Amino acid sequence: MRIAVTGGKGGTGKSIVSTALAFELSKKQKTLLMDLDVECPNDHLILSIKREKVKDIFQKIPKFDFSKCVKCGTCSKVCKENAIVFIEGQYPRFIPEQCTGCNACCIACPTKAISQTEKKIGEIYYGKGYGMDLVSGEMVIGYEEAGPVVNAVKEYVKKTEKGYKHIIIDTSAGTHCGVISALMGCELALCVTEPTPFGKHDLELILDLLNVLGIPAKIIINRSDIGDKKLIGTISKKYKTEIIGEIPYKKSILDAYSKGVPVKEKEIENILRVLK
């Protein structure tokens, strides 16, 4: 079963919940933890797992042959990412950081002046610890689009999958393309939030997205004894989404986090019982 741990807002404790759930599940069944927060992967730090790079991720980008270019600007018109800038009477200017490799410019060019080359956009890492496998993706510095890196990590796991009973997917914050890519194919999403106005606002955003994607959702309130839980209760009723866990603000959780060991919290075990 593929379970995404998401939530919209950053800093709500998605990685803590992801690692704790994977740790508990791995005690009895073969479990994979996928860290798809490719802009800032940190599950290996939380678990003190040593990673090894297993693959570089490359993306196709256009290569211009100006000897064939007639300066028509067609490539710029079809580029939805604004990666090609055209000024009348000049050759097009390419901004590689903006490119997502859609190949539209190559197809649209009337003189076949654009071919393809590639650039490195990320890396895939593998590690093992506490009875679980960990696969994480990491974008190269300066690259803008997380989606292609996330998709490459998922494709790597698909090709190398070793009969996992559970796959826990730790997504990044927000509702952008990288989060959507991570959520696709999941059978359940656990939305980690906090009882604050900001937490309430972003929880609504992620629940709206999950409704569009058709992915069932449950809510987990982290730091549940700080703030106003009624805020999250209102959203739970509005979206008819069950709150299955309330994790308190505890020093023992902070200690485990700072020491790089799995969080062992009774409420995590309760969440697993509800899921079963």
LOTINU-290791 format. One line per 5 residues: for each residue x, y, z of C-alpha. Coordinates in Angstrom, 2 decimals. Example, Ala and Ser with C-alpha at 12.3 -4.5 7.8 and 13.67 -1.06 7.14 Angstrom:
BEGIN
12.30 -4.50 7.80  13.67 -1.06 7.14
//
This chain:
BEGIN
0.00 0.00 0.00  1.29 3.44 -0.96  0.61 5.99 1.76  1.54 9.65 1.22  2.33 11.87 4.18
1.57 15.42 3.09  -0.15 18.50 4.47  0.29 21.67 2.46  2.04 23.76 5.10  5.76 23.45 5.78
7.06 22.62 9.24  4.02 20.69 10.44  5.97 17.48 11.10  5.46 15.48 7.89  8.94 13.98 8.02
8.63 13.08 11.70  5.36 11.25 11.01  6.72 9.60 7.85  9.82 8.23 9.54  7.93 7.14 12.67
5.28 5.29 10.65  7.89 3.60 8.46  9.83 2.56 11.54  6.79 0.94 13.17  5.64 -0.77 9.97
9.12 -2.17 9.26  9.05 -4.13 12.52  6.63 -6.64 11.00  6.52 -6.06 7.23  8.89 -5.06 4.46
8.66 -1.28 4.19  10.11 1.38 1.91  10.35 5.04 2.89  10.50 7.40 -0.09  11.69 10.93 0.61
10.22 12.94 -2.26  10.83 16.33 -0.70  13.55 16.64 -3.33  14.32 20.29 -2.60  15.22 19.50 1.01
15.29 15.74 1.76  15.95 15.09 5.45  14.52 11.66 6.33  18.05 10.19 6.30  19.10 12.78 8.88
16.11 12.09 11.14  16.94 8.36 11.05  20.77 8.71 10.91  20.81 6.53 7.78  23.91 6.76 5.62
22.91 7.20 1.98  24.78 6.21 -1.15  24.17 7.74 -4.55  22.79 5.14 -6.96  21.90 7.25 -9.98
22.13 10.69 -11.57  18.95 12.20 -13.01  19.13 13.88 -16.41  16.62 15.90 -18.35  16.33 16.59 -22.07
16.87 20.24 -23.04  16.97 21.96 -26.44  20.16 22.49 -28.41  20.06 25.31 -30.97  21.72 25.29 -34.39
21.71 28.96 -35.34  22.95 28.16 -38.86  19.42 26.81 -39.51  17.53 29.37 -37.39  15.46 31.95 -39.29
14.66 34.03 -36.19  10.92 33.42 -36.45  10.28 33.16 -32.70  8.05 30.09 -32.95  10.04 28.27 -30.25
9.42 31.10 -27.79  5.69 31.14 -28.51  5.20 27.44 -27.70  7.38 27.46 -24.57  4.93 27.57 -21.65
7.75 27.81 -19.09  9.19 31.00 -20.65  12.55 29.25 -20.98  13.09 30.74 -24.45  13.23 34.51 -24.85
12.81 35.96 -28.33  13.55 39.51 -29.45  12.63 40.32 -33.03  15.61 40.19 -35.36  17.77 38.23 -32.87
18.45 34.57 -32.21  16.42 33.05 -29.36  17.96 33.06 -25.91  17.62 29.92 -23.81  17.25 29.91 -20.00
18.04 26.28 -18.99  16.89 26.72 -15.37  13.33 27.33 -16.60  13.16 24.37 -18.98  11.12 21.28 -18.03
12.10 19.25 -21.11  8.66 19.17 -22.77  10.24 19.14 -26.28  7.59 21.52 -27.70  10.22 23.83 -29.18
11.89 20.96 -31.08  8.56 19.86 -32.54  7.41 23.37 -33.45  10.60 24.66 -35.08  9.85 24.98 -38.84
13.51 24.65 -39.90  14.52 21.82 -37.54  17.09 24.11 -35.95  16.49 22.64 -32.49  17.68 19.20 -31.42
18.07 17.74 -27.92  20.86 17.43 -25.43  20.63 16.81 -21.68  21.55 18.29 -18.33  21.84 16.85 -14.83
18.93 17.91 -12.63  19.20 15.63 -9.59  20.43 12.50 -7.86  18.86 9.37 -6.36  20.13 7.95 -3.06
19.58 4.65 -1.29  20.08 3.72 2.35  18.98 1.11 4.86  18.35 1.25 8.58  16.01 0.11 11.35
14.80 -2.70 9.09  13.52 -0.35 6.37  14.79 0.76 2.96  15.10 4.46 2.18  15.13 5.99 -1.30
15.41 9.74 -1.63  15.75 12.23 -4.45  17.69 15.47 -4.40  17.60 18.33 -6.89  20.79 20.01 -8.05
21.23 23.55 -6.76  19.70 26.09 -9.09  17.19 23.79 -10.78  13.64 25.14 -10.48  11.16 22.31 -11.16
10.75 19.46 -8.65  8.29 17.36 -10.68  10.78 15.72 -13.08  13.07 14.75 -10.20  10.18 13.25 -8.22
9.02 11.30 -11.27  12.54 9.96 -11.86  12.74 8.67 -8.27  9.35 6.97 -8.60  10.40 5.36 -11.87
13.61 4.08 -10.24  11.60 2.51 -7.39  9.16 0.98 -9.86  12.01 -0.72 -11.74  13.83 -1.92 -8.62
10.92 -2.59 -6.24  11.62 -5.58 -3.99  8.19 -6.76 -2.87  7.46 -4.06 -0.31  4.30 -4.48 1.74
4.11 -0.75 2.46  5.58 2.32 0.80  5.52 5.54 2.83  5.94 8.65 0.68  7.12 11.85 2.35
6.07 14.78 0.13  7.31 18.34 0.20  5.23 21.22 1.51  2.68 22.99 -0.66  0.38 21.95 -3.50
2.77 22.53 -6.43  3.73 20.16 -9.27  6.30 18.31 -7.15  3.66 17.47 -4.55  1.17 16.39 -7.22
3.81 14.13 -8.80  4.51 12.54 -5.40  0.81 11.99 -4.68  -0.04 10.35 -8.01  -0.60 6.62 -7.55
-1.04 6.77 -3.78  -3.96 4.93 -2.17  -4.18 7.10 0.93  -2.93 10.50 2.05  -2.24 11.44 5.65
-2.49 15.21 6.01  -0.29 16.43 8.85  -1.35 19.82 10.16  -1.13 22.02 13.24  -3.93 23.76 15.17
-3.15 27.28 13.92  -4.87 29.60 11.39  -2.01 28.98 8.93  -2.30 25.22 9.45  -6.07 25.41 8.87
-5.63 27.44 5.68  -3.09 25.09 4.07  -4.96 21.98 5.19  -7.91 23.19 3.12  -5.64 23.64 0.10
-4.24 20.10 0.27  -7.69 18.57 0.88  -9.03 20.41 -2.19  -6.14 18.99 -4.23  -6.69 15.45 -2.93
-10.37 15.70 -3.85  -9.40 16.61 -7.41  -6.92 13.71 -7.55  -9.46 11.31 -6.05  -7.17 10.21 -3.20
-8.79 9.37 0.18  -7.43 11.44 3.06  -7.12 11.36 6.84  -5.95 14.15 9.16  -3.20 14.05 11.81
-2.81 17.02 14.16  0.78 17.56 15.28  1.60 19.67 18.36  -2.06 19.16 19.15  -1.92 20.71 22.63
-0.63 24.03 21.34  -3.14 26.28 19.55  -6.83 25.76 18.87  -7.91 22.27 17.74  -11.37 23.60 16.91
-9.83 25.18 13.79  -8.93 21.75 12.43  -12.19 20.23 13.67  -14.09 22.71 11.51  -12.14 21.61 8.41
-12.59 17.95 9.33  -16.38 18.38 9.33  -16.42 20.55 6.21  -14.50 17.97 4.13  -15.90 14.92 5.95
-12.33 13.84 6.65  -11.55 11.93 9.83  -8.94 13.06 12.35  -7.09 9.83 13.18  -4.31 11.12 15.40
-3.29 13.93 17.72  0.43 14.06 18.49  1.26 16.21 21.52  4.11 18.67 21.88  6.62 16.61 23.90
10.26 16.95 24.82  10.85 13.25 24.11  9.94 13.84 20.45  12.31 16.80 20.27  15.09 14.72 21.84
14.64 11.88 19.34  14.61 14.34 16.45  17.81 16.05 17.58  19.61 12.72 18.17  18.68 11.29 14.75
16.69 8.31 16.02  13.09 7.28 15.21  10.34 8.86 17.25  8.66 6.25 19.44  5.32 7.73 20.36
2.19 5.94 21.55  0.02 8.08 19.27  1.90 6.76 16.21  0.92 3.24 17.23  -2.68 4.39 17.62
-2.61 5.87 14.11  -1.40 2.54 12.74  -4.21 0.71 14.52  -6.74 3.05 12.92  -5.19 2.52 9.49
-5.33 -1.25 9.87
//
